[in-house]
């Protein structure tokens, strides 16, 4: 049976609650979680950065990914109750959905931090 995780996403940069989520682990992709945003307080600036990241990947514009990852990492995003860092969140505000990794996916496997050691 699929375990549903309910938790807050916080920014440890400023100790603000950015959202309350209800997610489950993807059965096929390691460390990937997805589900619903129950309460959305994500700053518009962060949502725009995340959209830019997705668009850059989709358009194969890899030259700006490091800069965007640096901007994302400044928020220092965590699952509050579990004290687990999250990486590369994707927020679909229209459908109030979210996905993210709890380890950074890289060509060298899954990492505990962004490869830039931010």
C-alpha positions, 0 to 999 in steps of 0.5 A: 500500500502506498504511504501518503506523507503529509508535511510542511515545506519550509525555507531554512533560509528564513524559517518560513512555511512555504506550503503544506503538501500531501505526497507519495513516493514514486514507485519507479524513480528513486527519491522522487515524491509527488502529490498535492499542494494543500496550502500554497505560500510559495513565493512567486519568485521561487515559482518563476525560478522553478518554471525557468529551470523546467523550461531550460531543461525542456529546451535543452538550454543547459548553460543556465542550469547551474545559475538556476540551481544556485538560485533554488538552493538559496531557499534551502528547502526542507520537509519540516517534520522529517528534516529532509532536504528537497531538491528540484521541486516542480510546482504546478500552481494551476493544478496545485501539484508538486514533485521533488527529490529528496536526493539530488539526481546526477549523472554520478548517482543521487547526491546529498547536496547540490553538486555545486556544494551550495 
